[in-house]
Amino acid sequence: MVTRKSLITAVQSLLTALSTPPDQNPNLLSTFTTNPPPLCFEHGLPQLVPFLGRYFTGQEGVTRYFALLSEHLDIKNMTFEPDTDWLVDEVSMAVCLRGNAQFVWKSTGQAWDETFVYRIVVAEDTGAKGLKVQEYRVWADTGAAYLARLGRLGELVTAEPGIGSLGIHVAEDVDGARMSG
């Protein structure tokens, strides 16, 4: 019988790997199943950014998804709510939780603070034995990612003072002038 604790342990392994810079943690892929094949899916229109709205399946797909994230984003100060606040379903072997981080679109330097939601399904890995992540789904701020990719996120800073700039960071050069994206 799968327990709440065993599901949380499998998810915490993934979160630890996600919170560690990729060059310092080669263990991310090992937190995913080999059989059944894993799935990564970040909800959103695929036309907005390269890692949205596409199914990344199998170990190769998981590798490709995280390579795309690493290619386009710097992720800073990633934290997660305490596991006592997670929704854990022992029957479907799914865990839902919220996280926070600052995301920086590398090519434009534009950044935003964000709260995101994960739904993680855990399965018994018949290849490596043990509980691992089989399905990783993300709901995040696709609009901010899209605008940052275009270099237009900074336009919101002056759109509505006090509201529009909340959690938005615009890259500036050494003289304090905005950088163009």
TAWOTA-V326932 format. One record per residue. N is the residue number from 1. RES is the residue in three letters. PSI is psi in whole degrees, -180 to 180 (999 if undefined). D_CENTER is the distance of its C-alpha to the mean C-alpha in whole Angstrom. Layout:
N RES PSI D_CENTER
N RES PSI D_CENTER
This chain:
1 MET 131 29
2 VAL 135 26
3 THR 162 25
4 ARG -45 23
5 LYS -43 23
6 SER -35 22
7 LEU -44 19
8 ILE -41 18
9 THR -44 19
10 ALA -41 17
11 VAL -40 13
12 GLN -33 14
13 SER -44 15
14 LEU -47 11
15 LEU -37 10
16 THR -43 12
17 ALA -41 12
18 LEU -31 8
19 SER -5 10
20 THR 133 12
21 PRO 139 13
22 PRO -36 13
23 ASP -13 17
24 GLN -4 17
25 ASN 97 16
26 PRO 6 17
27 ASN 1 16
28 LEU -50 13
29 LEU -31 14
30 SER -11 17
31 THR -7 15
32 PHE 152 15
33 THR 158 18
34 THR -38 20
35 ASN 110 23
36 PRO 155 22
37 PRO 138 19
38 PRO 165 16
39 LEU 134 14
40 CYS 134 10
41 PHE 121 10
42 GLU 119 8
43 HIS 139 11
44 GLY 171 13
45 LEU 129 16
46 PRO -18 16
47 GLN -16 18
48 LEU -52 16
49 VAL 156 13
50 PRO -19 13
51 PHE 6 10
52 LEU 149 11
53 GLY 23 13
54 ARG 142 14
55 TYR 121 14
56 PHE 109 14
57 THR 154 16
58 GLY 172 18
59 GLN -37 17
60 GLU -39 18
61 GLY -43 15
62 VAL -45 12
63 THR -44 14
64 ARG -44 14
65 TYR -52 10
66 PHE -28 9
67 ALA -41 12
68 LEU -43 11
69 LEU -48 8
70 SER -35 10
71 GLU -37 13
72 HIS -24 12
73 LEU 144 10
74 ASP 136 11
75 ILE 125 9
76 LYS 150 11
77 ASN 45 12
78 MET 126 9
79 THR 161 11
80 PHE 151 11
81 GLU 158 14
82 PRO 148 17
83 ASP -16 17
84 THR -18 21
85 ASP -5 19
86 TRP 149 17
87 LEU 118 18
88 VAL 120 19
89 ASP 107 21
90 GLU -25 23
91 VAL -50 25
92 SER -5 22
93 MET 41 20
94 ALA 147 17
95 VAL 131 15
96 CYS 136 13
97 LEU 164 12
98 ARG 150 11
99 GLY 168 9
100 ASN 147 10
101 ALA 168 9
102 GLN 130 11
103 PHE 137 9
104 VAL 122 12
105 TRP 116 13
106 LYS -44 15
107 SER -22 18
108 THR -18 19
109 GLY 5 18
110 GLN 140 17
111 ALA 157 15
112 TRP 150 14
113 ASP 143 13
114 GLU 146 10
115 THR 133 10
116 PHE 166 8
117 VAL 136 9
118 TYR 141 8
119 ARG 115 11
120 ILE 124 12
121 VAL 131 15
122 VAL 146 17
123 ALA 160 20
124 GLU 121 23
125 ASP 112 22
126 THR -18 26
127 GLY -50 26
128 ALA -1 24
129 LYS 133 26
130 GLY 166 24
131 LEU 130 21
132 LYS 170 17
133 VAL 124 14
134 GLN -30 16
135 GLU 127 13
136 TYR 110 9
137 ARG 140 9
138 VAL 136 6
139 TRP 122 8
140 ALA -176 8
141 ASP 86 10
142 THR -30 11
143 GLY -44 15
144 ALA -41 14
145 ALA -44 12
146 TYR -49 15
147 LEU -39 17
148 ALA -39 16
149 ARG -39 16
150 LEU -9 20
151 GLY 22 21
152 ARG 2 21
153 LEU -35 19
154 GLY -22 22
155 GLU -26 24
156 LEU -20 23
157 VAL -39 24
158 THR -3 28
159 ALA -45 27
160 GLU 90 28
161 PRO 136 29
162 GLY -24 27
163 ILE -53 25
164 GLY -25 23
165 SER -3 22
166 LEU 115 20
167 GLY 10 17
168 ILE 135 18
169 HIS 127 19
170 VAL 131 21
171 ALA 135 22
172 GLU 151 25
173 ASP -176 28
174 VAL -23 30
175 ASP 2 33
176 GLY 7 30
177 ALA 145 30
178 ARG 139 27
179 MET 141 26
180 SER 149 26
181 GLY 999 23
